Structures are given as structure tokens and as C-alpha cells.
Amino acid sequence: MIEKILRFIPIYVALSFIRYFVIIIQFPFSYLKNKTTKRNVYKINNYNDEHKYILIYVCFQKRLTISCINLLQTAKENGAYIILASNYPKALKENFYKFCDVFLESANIGRCFSMYKMATHYVIDNNLFKFENKKIIYANDSVFFIKKNLSNEINKLLNNEYDLITQVENFDEQSRYHASSWLFSLDYNVFKNKKINNFWNRFFEINNRFYNIRFGEIALTKILLQNNFKILSSFNLENLMDSEDFCIENIRYLSNKIESDYIKNRYNNISNKNSFKSFFYLNFHLVPLMQSANLFLLKFCNFPFIKKDLFWRSNTPLQSIRLLEKFFLSNSDSKYWYEVESFFLNRGRLENRNYFIKILVFLGIK
């Protein structure tokens, strides 16, 4: 096993070098685009003490979808002051106005963290933290939001005992823990820290997925950990693995990689005595929770989120879309199911795309 790992280290180093080289090439173009792109701010409603928290929602779409409306309506009902940041260059902003209090508009310069930065600066520059004991919830449209139980999950993000609250635990290729950018909250106390504010000031906007994960999600989490801020995940492995037998019984709702590897190791190797829980822990760093257990959490844990790259990677087979269909139809939500199904079928799977697309995805460009 060790020999196999060592054999792939030079390949991994070479590929990582290529990724960073591409970012360096993108840098001057991103700098020029950053300087020349016009950013618009439209304030619709004032912020006041009656607002319980601030929601920053980033979307890349021309018009509102059912998923968007589910989140924004739920947040509004929960007392949120909503800052909607669109990085779609020609969004129909009038469609968004009734669902938000501030609308930020910009071209797609640096993906979600670019708009997070713009919105965070708006909060700081306009002194929206003048009312203390508030939180900022950051969210983006890389997931489908389901109305059922969404309010409860948002309320979990408002726990004042923690400074950073994420939905799920997440790790990168080097098993470094980091917050997932699709939904997390930061306490107002975090913004009193100079290093946190420096992070937002120094974050350079590049339209590259790998860059945004490495210098956005991971870098922010690292600063928070180094400064002893309290961190919590709403769903973690302990939540998932409460009942080992139940997980095995419903293994079809987990990643097919987890299923096939477990069965192979469990039954083809008599000397392997690892429990399913131990096996899942070992493989979790290879297959992130939203790729390995999204359907399981949705079905059995009232998890109101579906990751939009669930079938894009090779971890979950496209045939499992029928498990999703049963979930939506059982909740009499056929209209929303049509939106979700259309998205997944149109996007397809990465493994079926040509090598050029696969290279662009690996480099973080697409």
C-alpha cells in the first residue's frame, strides 16, 4: 500500500504544480478584469435591530429558481437581512428585488468567494454590525435548497456559542479540514479580529475553483483555527454513523465507491475485521461527505440540501437519481423535481465528457 502511494507522489506533485502555474497565468487577466468591471449596489430596505442575522447569498443565474426562492423565503421568515450578490453579468435584477434587502451586481470575476468578499465589505463599510450578537450566514447556489426542515438548519447556524458553523465536515486532498463555502455562518466577534479582516482585504479574485477552495475555504478556516475560534459542524460522521447496521442496510444511499469498496474489503478479505464505521472513517477523506452520503442524509436525516455536483463526479451513479425522484414525489413536489432532474440530466457526468473538459475541470477553470 505504501509503495503504491509513493509511486503516485511525483505525479501528484507535477499536477499540483500545473494547477498553480495556471493560476499564475490567470492572475494578470483577473487583475485587469477586476479593475475594469463595474460593480453595482442597489439598497432596497434599511437594516435595523429587528433583523436577527444577515444572509449573504451568491448566485450565478439569470433569474430566480425554486431553490433560490426556498432559501430566501425561509430566511426572510426567520428575520434575515438579505444581501443577494449576483455574479451573473446580465441578471434580471428586478426579479430578485422582492426577495432581498440589498442587491449586489458584478460580472463573474472570482466565483463565490469574490462575491462573499464584495458583500462582506458592504457589511463592514456600512457598519451593519452596529447591532451586536448578530451572525452572517454565507450561502451560494451550488446546492438545491429544500423547503422542508430548512428553517431548522438555518437556526443551527445561529448558535452563539460558536464562531464558525458549517453544515458538513470537509477535507481537501491533504486531509486538511475546512469549511464548505456553500453554507456556513460567522459570528460578529470574528470580524473584530484584524487577521480575519486582512483575509478579506487580501483575497485576490480569480475565476478558478481550485484557487477558491485553497485560498478561500481552506485559508479562512486555517485563520479561524489558529486564532482559537470555536468551530462546529451541524452534520458530522458521528451523526451519520449512529447506527452502523442501519447504514449497511441502506448502503445503496451511500456512494457507490463506498459500497463497492466496503463489500470488496469486507467479504473478499477474511482478515479484514474493520467495522463499517471504521471503513467509512478511513474513506471519508477520499470521498467527501456531500459526495458519499448526500442521498443518505436527505432520506434519513431530514437534510434539506442536494449538492449540484452529486452526479457530476464518479462517486454517485446517475441511476441513483431515481432515489431522488421518489423523495420529491413523496413530498408532492413534482414542479421542483422537474427543475432538479432537468439540471442533473443536462449536466451529465464528468466521466462522459471529452479530455479537454476534464483537463479544464482539474485545473479549476471550468
RAQUI-V820230 format. One record per pair of residues at least 24 apart in sequence whose ideal C-beta (glycine too) atoms are under 6 Angstrom apart, sorted by the first residue. I is the first residue (numbers start at 1). J is the second residue. If there is no record, write none. Layout:
I,J
I,J
This chain:
19,210
19,363
22,363
23,208
23,211
26,206
26,208
30,206
33,109
34,109
34,205
37,107
37,109
39,106
40,105
41,104
42,103
43,102
44,97
44,101
45,101
47,81
47,128
49,131
51,79
51,81
52,79
53,80
53,134
53,135
53,158
54,81
54,136
55,80
55,82
55,137
56,83
56,119
56,138
57,84
57,139
58,85
58,112
58,115
58,140
59,86
59,141
60,87
60,88
61,88
62,88
62,91
62,92
63,92
63,95
64,95
66,336
66,339
67,144
67,145
70,145
70,147
71,145
72,99
74,150
74,151
78,154
83,119
85,115
85,119
87,115
109,205
110,205
110,206
110,207
111,207
111,212
112,140
112,181
113,212
113,216
114,205
117,200
117,203
120,200
129,188
134,188
135,185
135,187
136,186
137,185
138,184
139,183
140,182
142,182
142,308
143,182
143,305
143,307
144,306
144,340
146,304
149,302
149,304
150,304
153,304
156,234
157,185
162,230
162,232
163,187
163,190
163,229
163,230
164,224
164,229
164,231
165,232
166,233
167,234
168,235
168,289
168,290
169,233
169,236
170,288
171,285
175,285
176,218
178,217
178,218
178,221
179,217
179,221
181,217
193,227
195,223
199,223
208,364
209,364
210,364
240,293
241,277
244,276
244,277
248,276
253,295
253,296
253,299
254,292
254,293
254,296
255,287
255,292
255,315
255,316
256,317
257,287
257,315
258,283
258,292
287,315
291,315
295,323
311,344
311,349
312,350
314,351
